[in-house]
Amino acid sequence: MTFAYTIKGFSYFGNKKVVWGTFTNAGGDTGGDIKTGLNTVDFIQLQHTGSAVVTDVPVPNETFPMSSGDVTIVTVDGADGIWWAQGDA
């Protein structure tokens, strides 16, 4: 299995859209792209989930704000997590 993500939901906070979901990472991959569906992304928050200790935190490999909705993240192999992004719809 390789890097994959899902969009679980979205909401609006004033004039900003918030999108959230999950990611999984296994099979030797160390990250990938999350297509948030946003036109611009002001920030993204990433957090690992699961019962095992993960040595490194997941991080975005981007400069914010960004004018694309595709955010590249870097994780350790085998790490699952959740994400939350905010930006313009």
N, CA, C and O atoms as a GROMACS GRO file, in nm:
protein
  356
    1MET      N    1   0.083  -0.117   0.000
    1MET     CA    2   0.000   0.000   0.000
    1MET      C    3   0.088   0.124   0.000
    1MET      O    4   0.194   0.124   0.062
    2THR      N    5   0.046   0.228  -0.068
    2THR     CA    6   0.121   0.352  -0.074
    2THR      C    7   0.045   0.463  -0.002
    2THR      O    8  -0.056   0.438   0.063
    3PHE      N    9   0.093   0.585  -0.016
    3PHE     CA   10   0.028   0.700   0.047
    3PHE      C   11  -0.114   0.716  -0.009
    3PHE      O   12  -0.135   0.708  -0.130
    4ALA      N   13  -0.209   0.740   0.080
    4ALA     CA   14  -0.348   0.765   0.040
    4ALA      C   15  -0.410   0.862   0.140
    4ALA      O   16  -0.365   0.873   0.254
    5TYR      N   17  -0.513   0.932   0.096
    5TYR     CA   18  -0.583   1.024   0.184
    5TYR      C   19  -0.733   1.018   0.155
    5TYR      O   20  -0.774   0.971   0.049
    6THR      N   21  -0.812   1.064   0.249
    6THR     CA   22  -0.956   1.077   0.230
    6THR      C   23  -1.000   1.213   0.281
    6THR      O   24  -0.939   1.269   0.372
    7ILE      N   25  -1.106   1.266   0.221
    7ILE     CA   26  -1.172   1.385   0.274
    7ILE      C   27  -1.294   1.336   0.349
    7ILE      O   28  -1.381   1.270   0.292
    8LYS      N   29  -1.301   1.368   0.477
    8LYS     CA   30  -1.411   1.321   0.562
    8LYS      C   31  -1.522   1.425   0.576
    8LYS      O   32  -1.637   1.388   0.604
    9GLY      N   33  -1.491   1.554   0.558
    9GLY     CA   34  -1.593   1.655   0.573
    9GLY      C   35  -1.540   1.795   0.546
    9GLY      O   36  -1.421   1.815   0.523
   10PHE      N   37  -1.632   1.891   0.550
   10PHE     CA   38  -1.595   2.031   0.534
   10PHE      C   39  -1.698   2.119   0.602
   10PHE      O   40  -1.810   2.076   0.631
   11SER      N   41  -1.659   2.244   0.627
   11SER     CA   42  -1.747   2.343   0.687
   11SER      C   43  -1.697   2.481   0.646
   11SER      O   44  -1.590   2.493   0.586
   12TYR      N   45  -1.773   2.583   0.678
   12TYR     CA   46  -1.732   2.720   0.650
   12TYR      C   47  -1.720   2.796   0.781
   12TYR      O   48  -1.809   2.790   0.866
   13PHE      N   49  -1.611   2.868   0.797
   13PHE     CA   50  -1.590   2.960   0.909
   13PHE      C   51  -1.581   3.099   0.850
   13PHE      O   52  -1.475   3.138   0.800
   14GLY      N   53  -1.689   3.174   0.856
   14GLY     CA   54  -1.691   3.305   0.792
   14GLY      C   55  -1.674   3.290   0.642
   14GLY      O   56  -1.751   3.218   0.578
   15ASN      N   57  -1.574   3.356   0.586
   15ASN     CA   58  -1.550   3.346   0.442
   15ASN      C   59  -1.443   3.242   0.408
   15ASN      O   60  -1.395   3.239   0.295
   16LYS      N   61  -1.405   3.157   0.501
   16LYS     CA   62  -1.304   3.052   0.479
   16LYS      C   63  -1.370   2.915   0.482
   16LYS      O   64  -1.468   2.893   0.554
   17LYS      N   65  -1.316   2.824   0.403
   17LYS     CA   66  -1.362   2.686   0.403
   17LYS      C   67  -1.260   2.601   0.478
   17LYS      O   68  -1.140   2.619   0.462
   18VAL      N   69  -1.310   2.509   0.558
   18VAL     CA   70  -1.226   2.416   0.633
   18VAL      C   71  -1.258   2.276   0.584
   18VAL      O   72  -1.375   2.238   0.575
   19VAL      N   73  -1.154   2.199   0.552
   19VAL     CA   74  -1.169   2.062   0.502
   19VAL      C   75  -1.084   1.972   0.591
   19VAL      O   76  -0.975   2.012   0.632
   20TRP      N   77  -1.134   1.851   0.622
   20TRP     CA   78  -1.056   1.759   0.706
   20TRP      C   79  -1.069   1.618   0.655
   20TRP      O   80  -1.161   1.583   0.581
   21GLY      N   81  -0.972   1.535   0.698
   21GLY     CA   82  -0.973   1.396   0.657
   21GLY      C   83  -0.864   1.315   0.723
   21GLY      O   84  -0.812   1.353   0.828
   22THR      N   85  -0.830   1.204   0.660
   22THR     CA   86  -0.728   1.112   0.712
   22THR      C   87  -0.623   1.086   0.605
   22THR      O   88  -0.645   1.111   0.486
   23PHE      N   89  -0.506   1.036   0.650
   23PHE     CA   90  -0.405   0.989   0.556
   23PHE      C   91  -0.344   0.859   0.607
   23PHE      O   92  -0.340   0.835   0.728
   24THR      N   93  -0.298   0.776   0.514
   24THR     CA   94  -0.227   0.653   0.548
   24THR      C   95  -0.101   0.648   0.464
   24THR      O   96  -0.097   0.700   0.352
   25ASN      N   97   0.002   0.586   0.518
   25ASN     CA   98   0.131   0.586   0.452
   25ASN      C   99   0.202   0.455   0.486
   25ASN      O  100   0.235   0.431   0.602
   26ALA      N  101   0.227   0.373   0.386
   26ALA     CA  102   0.294   0.245   0.409
   26ALA      C  103   0.363   0.201   0.281
   26ALA      O  104   0.348   0.265   0.176
   27GLY      N  105   0.438   0.094   0.288
   27GLY     CA  106   0.500   0.038   0.170
   27GLY      C  107   0.624   0.111   0.123
   27GLY      O  108   0.657   0.106   0.004
   28GLY      N  109   0.694   0.179   0.214
   28GLY     CA  110   0.817   0.247   0.176
   28GLY      C  111   0.801   0.392   0.137
   28GLY      O  112   0.900   0.461   0.115
   29ASP      N  113   0.676   0.442   0.128
   29ASP     CA  114   0.654   0.583   0.096
   29ASP      C  115   0.672   0.669   0.220
   29ASP      O  116   0.649   0.624   0.332
   30THR      N  117   0.713   0.792   0.198
   30THR     CA  118   0.730   0.886   0.309
   30THR      C  119   0.654   1.014   0.283
   30THR      O  120   0.706   1.124   0.305
   31GLY      N  121   0.530   1.002   0.237
   31GLY     CA  122   0.446   1.118   0.216
   31GLY      C  123   0.380   1.117   0.081
   31GLY      O  124   0.391   1.021   0.005
   32GLY      N  125   0.312   1.226   0.052
   32GLY     CA  126   0.242   1.240  -0.074
   32GLY      C  127   0.161   1.367  -0.077
   32GLY      O  128   0.175   1.453   0.010
   33ASP      N  129   0.075   1.379  -0.179
   33ASP     CA  130  -0.008   1.498  -0.196
   33ASP      C  131  -0.148   1.476  -0.143
   33ASP      O  132  -0.210   1.372  -0.168
   34ILE      N  133  -0.198   1.575  -0.068
   34ILE     CA  134  -0.338   1.578  -0.028
   34ILE      C  135  -0.405   1.683  -0.114
   34ILE      O  136  -0.369   1.801  -0.107
   35LYS      N  137  -0.501   1.643  -0.193
   35LYS     CA  138  -0.578   1.736  -0.276
   35LYS      C  139  -0.697   1.782  -0.193
   35LYS      O  140  -0.799   1.712  -0.184
   36THR      N  141  -0.685   1.899  -0.133
   36THR     CA  142  -0.781   1.948  -0.035
   36THR      C  143  -0.913   1.993  -0.097
   36THR      O  144  -1.015   1.998  -0.028
   37GLY      N  145  -0.913   2.025  -0.226
   37GLY     CA  146  -1.032   2.081  -0.290
   37GLY      C  147  -1.044   2.231  -0.271
   37GLY      O  148  -1.139   2.292  -0.321
   38LEU      N  149  -0.949   2.292  -0.201
   38LEU     CA  150  -0.948   2.437  -0.182
   38LEU      C  151  -0.877   2.504  -0.299
   38LEU      O  152  -0.789   2.444  -0.361
   39ASN      N  153  -0.915   2.628  -0.330
   39ASN     CA  154  -0.844   2.703  -0.434
   39ASN      C  155  -0.711   2.757  -0.382
   39ASN      O  156  -0.611   2.757  -0.454
   40THR      N  157  -0.711   2.803  -0.258
   40THR     CA  158  -0.588   2.844  -0.190
   40THR      C  159  -0.590   2.782  -0.050
   40THR      O  160  -0.697   2.760   0.007
   41VAL      N  161  -0.473   2.754   0.003
   41VAL     CA  162  -0.462   2.695   0.137
   41VAL      C  163  -0.384   2.791   0.225
   41VAL      O  164  -0.269   2.824   0.196
   42ASP      N  165  -0.447   2.835   0.334
   42ASP     CA  166  -0.380   2.924   0.430
   42ASP      C  167  -0.291   2.844   0.524
   42ASP      O  168  -0.181   2.888   0.557
   43PHE      N  169  -0.338   2.728   0.568
   43PHE     CA  170  -0.256   2.640   0.652
   43PHE      C  171  -0.316   2.500   0.652
   43PHE      O  172  -0.431   2.479   0.614
   44ILE      N  173  -0.234   2.405   0.696
   44ILE     CA  174  -0.280   2.268   0.717
   44ILE      C  175  -0.221   2.218   0.848
   44ILE      O  176  -0.105   2.246   0.879
   45GLN      N  177  -0.299   2.146   0.923
   45GLN     CA  178  -0.252   2.084   1.047
   45GLN      C  179  -0.253   1.933   1.028
   45GLN      O  180  -0.351   1.878   0.977
   46LEU      N  181  -0.147   1.867   1.069
   46LEU     CA  182  -0.131   1.723   1.054
   46LEU      C  183  -0.103   1.660   1.190
   46LEU      O  184  -0.033   1.719   1.272
   47GLN      N  185  -0.158   1.541   1.213
   47GLN     CA  186  -0.130   1.471   1.338
   47GLN      C  187  -0.136   1.322   1.315
   47GLN      O  188  -0.226   1.272   1.247
   48HIS      N  189  -0.038   1.249   1.371
   48HIS     CA  190  -0.042   1.103   1.364
   48HIS      C  191  -0.149   1.047   1.456
   48HIS      O  192  -0.183   1.108   1.558
   49THR      N  193  -0.202   0.931   1.419
   49THR     CA  194  -0.298   0.860   1.503
   49THR      C  195  -0.250   0.716   1.518
   49THR      O  196  -0.160   0.672   1.446
   50GLY      N  197  -0.309   0.644   1.611
   50GLY     CA  198  -0.272   0.504   1.631
   50GLY      C  199  -0.215   0.481   1.768
   50GLY      O  200  -0.195   0.575   1.846
   51SER      N  201  -0.188   0.355   1.798
   51SER     CA  202  -0.141   0.319   1.931
   51SER      C  203   0.011   0.313   1.943
   51SER      O  204   0.064   0.306   2.054
   52ALA      N  205   0.082   0.314   1.830
   52ALA     CA  206   0.229   0.306   1.834
   52ALA      C  207   0.291   0.446   1.838
   52ALA      O  208   0.234   0.540   1.784
   53VAL      N  209   0.405   0.458   1.901
   53VAL     CA  210   0.479   0.583   1.904
   53VAL      C  211   0.545   0.606   1.769
   53VAL      O  212   0.607   0.515   1.714
   54VAL      N  213   0.530   0.727   1.715
   54VAL     CA  214   0.593   0.763   1.588
   54VAL      C  215   0.706   0.862   1.619
   54VAL      O  216   0.686   0.957   1.694
   55THR      N  217   0.823   0.839   1.561
   55THR     CA  218   0.941   0.916   1.597
   55THR      C  219   0.942   1.058   1.544
   55THR      O  220   1.000   1.146   1.608
   56ASP      N  221   0.880   1.085   1.430
   56ASP     CA  222   0.881   1.219   1.371
   56ASP      C  223   0.739   1.266   1.342
   56ASP      O  224   0.654   1.185   1.304
   57VAL      N  225   0.715   1.394   1.358
   57VAL     CA  226   0.583   1.449   1.328
   57VAL      C  227   0.566   1.464   1.178
   57VAL      O  228   0.665   1.487   1.108
   58PRO      N  229   0.443   1.453   1.125
   58PRO     CA  230   0.420   1.480   0.984
   58PRO      C  231   0.427   1.630   0.959
   58PRO      O  232   0.383   1.709   1.043
   59VAL      N  233   0.481   1.670   0.845
   59VAL     CA  234   0.496   1.812   0.815
   59VAL      C  235   0.455   1.839   0.670
   59VAL      O  236   0.470   1.752   0.584
   60PRO      N  237   0.404   1.960   0.644
   60PRO     CA  238   0.380   1.998   0.505
   60PRO      C  239   0.511   2.041   0.441
   60PRO      O  240   0.595   2.103   0.506
   61ASN      N  241   0.528   2.009   0.315
   61ASN     CA  242   0.648   2.050   0.240
   61ASN      C  243   0.608   2.163   0.147
   61ASN      O  244   0.623   2.153   0.025
   62GLU      N  245   0.556   2.271   0.204
   62GLU     CA  246   0.502   2.384   0.130
   62GLU      C  247   0.531   2.514   0.203
   62GLU      O  248   0.568   2.514   0.320
   63THR      N  249   0.514   2.625   0.132
   63THR     CA  250   0.518   2.759   0.191
   63THR      C  251   0.376   2.814   0.186
   63THR      O  252   0.313   2.813   0.081
   64PHE      N  253   0.326   2.861   0.300
   64PHE     CA  254   0.189   2.909   0.310
   64PHE      C  255   0.185   3.060   0.322
   64PHE      O  256   0.279   3.120   0.376
   65PRO      N  257   0.076   3.123   0.273
   65PRO     CA  258  -0.035   3.063   0.202
   65PRO      C  259   0.009   3.018   0.063
   65PRO      O  260   0.104   3.073   0.006
   66MET      N  261  -0.061   2.919   0.009
   66MET     CA  262  -0.026   2.868  -0.123
   66MET      C  263  -0.147   2.879  -0.215
   66MET      O  264  -0.261   2.866  -0.172
   67SER      N  265  -0.120   2.902  -0.343
   67SER     CA  266  -0.227   2.929  -0.440
   67SER      C  267  -0.277   2.802  -0.507
   67SER      O  268  -0.343   2.809  -0.612
   68SER      N  269  -0.248   2.689  -0.450
   68SER     CA  270  -0.297   2.562  -0.502
   68SER      C  271  -0.361   2.486  -0.387
   68SER      O  272  -0.327   2.510  -0.271
   69GLY      N  273  -0.452   2.396  -0.417
   69GLY     CA  274  -0.515   2.317  -0.313
   69GLY      C  275  -0.447   2.185  -0.286
   69GLY      O  276  -0.491   2.109  -0.199
   70ASP      N  277  -0.337   2.155  -0.358
   70ASP     CA  278  -0.264   2.030  -0.341
   70ASP      C  279  -0.146   2.052  -0.247
   70ASP      O  280  -0.053   2.125  -0.280
   71VAL      N  281  -0.151   1.989  -0.130
   71VAL     CA  282  -0.048   2.006  -0.028
   71VAL      C  283   0.036   1.879  -0.018
   71VAL      O  284  -0.018   1.771   0.004
   72THR      N  285   0.166   1.892  -0.036
   72THR     CA  286   0.258   1.780  -0.021
   72THR      C  287   0.297   1.768   0.126
   72THR      O  288   0.340   1.865   0.188
   73ILE      N  289   0.280   1.646   0.181
   73ILE     CA  290   0.320   1.624   0.320
   73ILE      C  291   0.430   1.518   0.326
   73ILE      O  292   0.443   1.435   0.236
   74VAL      N  293   0.508   1.524   0.433
   74VAL     CA  294   0.617   1.429   0.456
   74VAL      C  295   0.590   1.359   0.589
   74VAL      O  296   0.566   1.424   0.690
   75THR      N  297   0.593   1.226   0.587
   75THR     CA  298   0.570   1.146   0.707
   75THR      C  299   0.674   1.034   0.713
   75THR      O  300   0.753   1.015   0.620
   76VAL      N  301   0.673   0.962   0.822
   76VAL     CA  302   0.754   0.841   0.828
   76VAL      C  303   0.674   0.728   0.766
   76VAL      O  304   0.552   0.734   0.760
   77ASP      N  305   0.742   0.624   0.720
   77ASP     CA  306   0.677   0.509   0.660
   77ASP      C  307   0.589   0.439   0.762
   77ASP      O  308   0.629   0.420   0.877
   78GLY      N  309   0.470   0.401   0.721
   78GLY     CA  310   0.380   0.327   0.809
   78GLY      C  311   0.298   0.413   0.902
   78GLY      O  312   0.232   0.360   0.992
   79ALA      N  313   0.299   0.544   0.885
   79ALA     CA  314   0.229   0.634   0.976
   79ALA      C  315   0.092   0.674   0.919
   79ALA      O  316   0.082   0.712   0.803
   80ASP      N  317  -0.010   0.664   1.001
   80ASP     CA  318  -0.144   0.710   0.967
   80ASP      C  319  -0.174   0.836   1.046
   80ASP      O  320  -0.112   0.862   1.149
   81GLY      N  321  -0.269   0.915   0.997
   81GLY     CA  322  -0.302   1.034   1.072
   81GLY      C  323  -0.425   1.106   1.022
   81GLY      O  324  -0.498   1.057   0.936
   82ILE      N  325  -0.446   1.224   1.078
   82ILE     CA  326  -0.557   1.311   1.041
   82ILE      C  327  -0.501   1.444   0.996
   82ILE      O  328  -0.390   1.482   1.032
   83TRP      N  329  -0.581   1.516   0.916
   83TRP     CA  330  -0.539   1.648   0.868
   83TRP      C  331  -0.658   1.742   0.868
   83TRP      O  332  -0.774   1.699   0.864
   84TRP      N  333  -0.629   1.872   0.871
   84TRP     CA  334  -0.727   1.978   0.874
   84TRP      C  335  -0.668   2.097   0.801
   84TRP      O  336  -0.564   2.148   0.841
   85ALA      N  337  -0.733   2.144   0.694
   85ALA     CA  338  -0.682   2.254   0.614
   85ALA      C  339  -0.786   2.365   0.605
   85ALA      O  340  -0.906   2.340   0.605
   86GLN      N  341  -0.737   2.490   0.597
   86GLN     CA  342  -0.826   2.605   0.585
   86GLN      C  343  -0.778   2.693   0.471
   86GLN      O  344  -0.658   2.711   0.451
   87GLY      N  345  -0.873   2.747   0.395
   87GLY     CA  346  -0.838   2.836   0.286
   87GLY      C  347  -0.961   2.888   0.215
   87GLY      O  348  -1.070   2.892   0.272
   88ASP      N  349  -0.944   2.929   0.090
   88ASP     CA  350  -1.052   2.981   0.009
   88ASP      C  351  -1.110   2.873  -0.079
   88ASP      O  352  -1.038   2.793  -0.138
   89ALA      N  353  -1.242   2.872  -0.087
   89ALA     CA  354  -1.312   2.766  -0.163
   89ALA      C  355  -1.299   2.785  -0.312
   89ALA      O  356  -1.352   2.704  -0.389
   0.00000   0.00000   0.00000
